[in-house]
């Protein structure tokens, strides 16, 4: 009886660890939208992480100056991604003025996009897969 209880406990612990590990894994998509709203009230950085299903993560940091309107913040973010990501794997563009689209190119793996940190005041950032 004790062996069955020990095996049950071990299986339950393994399943719990697997669930926690899976929950921490960001989802993947072929295209991501970064929505930027508000005027920057401070100079700072917005940090992102791009993680392809196959390959190493790439950290991207956009430097934002105080007083930048949301359309200009979007351009700064676009430029930061364009400077760090391979043009053979991704396209990066501004959409609707205040949004940035990042898309994988044909034949490339899906990827995850995460907002790591931002210390820019009054700019809200929403990252969503499409």
C-alpha positions as CSV (number, residue, x, y, z in Angstrom):
1,X,0.0,0.0,0.0
2,X,2.8,2.4,0.8
3,X,4.4,1.8,-2.6
4,X,1.1,2.8,-4.4
5,X,0.9,6.0,-2.3
6,X,4.5,6.9,-3.0
7,X,4.1,6.2,-6.7
8,X,0.9,8.4,-6.7
9,X,2.7,11.2,-5.0
10,X,5.6,11.0,-7.4
11,X,3.3,11.1,-10.4
12,X,1.3,14.0,-9.0
13,X,4.5,16.0,-8.3
14,X,5.7,15.3,-11.8
15,X,2.5,16.5,-13.4
16,X,2.5,19.6,-11.2
17,X,6.0,20.5,-12.3
18,X,5.1,19.9,-15.9
19,X,2.1,22.2,-15.6
20,X,4.2,24.9,-14.0
21,X,6.8,24.6,-16.7
22,X,4.3,24.7,-19.5
23,X,2.6,27.8,-17.9
24,X,5.8,29.7,-18.0
25,X,6.4,29.0,-21.7
26,X,5.2,31.9,-23.8
27,X,2.8,31.1,-26.6
28,X,4.0,31.2,-30.2
29,X,2.5,32.9,-33.2
30,X,3.5,33.8,-36.8
31,X,2.6,37.5,-36.2
32,X,2.6,39.8,-33.2
33,X,1.1,43.2,-32.7
34,X,2.5,45.7,-30.1
35,X,-0.1,48.4,-29.3
36,X,1.4,51.6,-27.9
37,X,-0.8,54.2,-26.3
38,X,0.1,57.5,-24.7
39,X,2.8,60.2,-24.7
40,X,6.1,59.4,-23.0
41,X,6.4,61.5,-19.9
42,X,9.9,60.2,-19.1
43,X,13.0,59.1,-21.0
44,X,13.5,55.3,-20.6
45,X,13.6,51.9,-22.2
46,X,11.1,49.3,-23.4
47,X,12.5,45.8,-23.4
48,X,11.2,42.9,-25.3
49,X,12.2,39.3,-25.9
50,X,11.7,37.4,-29.2
51,X,12.0,33.6,-28.9
52,X,11.7,31.5,-32.0
53,X,10.5,27.9,-31.7
54,X,13.9,27.0,-33.1
55,X,16.8,29.1,-32.1
56,X,18.0,31.4,-29.4
57,X,16.1,34.3,-27.8
58,X,16.9,37.9,-28.9
59,X,16.4,40.8,-26.5
60,X,15.3,44.0,-28.1
61,X,15.5,47.4,-26.3
62,X,13.9,50.5,-27.6
63,X,15.2,53.8,-26.2
64,X,12.4,56.3,-25.8
65,X,12.8,60.0,-25.1
66,X,10.5,62.0,-23.0
67,X,7.8,63.9,-24.9
68,X,7.5,61.3,-27.7
69,X,3.9,60.9,-28.9
70,X,2.6,57.3,-29.4
71,X,3.2,57.3,-33.2
72,X,6.9,58.3,-32.6
73,X,7.2,55.7,-29.8
74,X,5.9,53.1,-32.3
75,X,8.6,54.2,-34.8
76,X,11.3,53.9,-32.1
77,X,10.1,50.4,-31.2
78,X,10.0,49.4,-34.9
79,X,13.5,50.7,-35.4
80,X,14.8,48.8,-32.4
81,X,13.3,45.5,-33.7
82,X,14.5,46.2,-37.3
83,X,18.1,46.7,-35.9
84,X,18.1,43.5,-33.9
85,X,16.1,40.9,-35.9
86,X,17.3,39.2,-39.0
87,X,15.6,40.6,-42.1
88,X,15.7,37.0,-43.6
89,X,13.5,35.8,-40.8
90,X,11.2,38.7,-39.9
91,X,9.4,41.8,-41.2
92,X,8.8,44.7,-38.9
93,X,6.4,47.6,-39.7
94,X,4.3,50.3,-38.1
95,X,0.6,49.8,-38.5
96,X,-2.2,52.4,-37.8
97,X,0.5,54.8,-36.6
98,X,0.7,53.5,-33.0
99,X,1.0,49.7,-33.6
100,X,4.1,47.7,-34.5
101,X,3.7,44.4,-36.4
102,X,6.3,41.7,-36.4
103,X,5.8,38.8,-38.8
104,X,7.8,35.7,-39.5
105,X,8.8,35.2,-43.2
106,X,7.6,32.2,-45.1
107,X,9.4,29.0,-44.0
108,X,10.5,30.4,-40.7
109,X,9.3,29.0,-37.3
110,X,6.6,30.7,-35.2
111,X,8.0,32.8,-32.4
112,X,7.0,34.1,-29.0
113,X,7.1,37.9,-28.1
114,X,7.2,39.1,-24.6
115,X,7.3,42.5,-23.0
116,X,10.1,42.1,-20.4
117,X,10.1,45.6,-18.8
118,X,9.4,49.2,-19.4
119,X,10.3,52.3,-17.4
120,X,8.7,54.8,-19.7
121,X,6.0,56.6,-17.9
122,X,2.5,57.1,-19.4
123,X,3.0,54.7,-22.3
124,X,0.8,51.6,-22.1
125,X,2.0,48.5,-24.0
126,X,-0.1,45.6,-25.1
127,X,1.5,42.6,-26.9
128,X,-0.8,40.1,-28.6
129,X,-0.4,37.3,-31.1
130,X,-2.5,37.4,-34.3
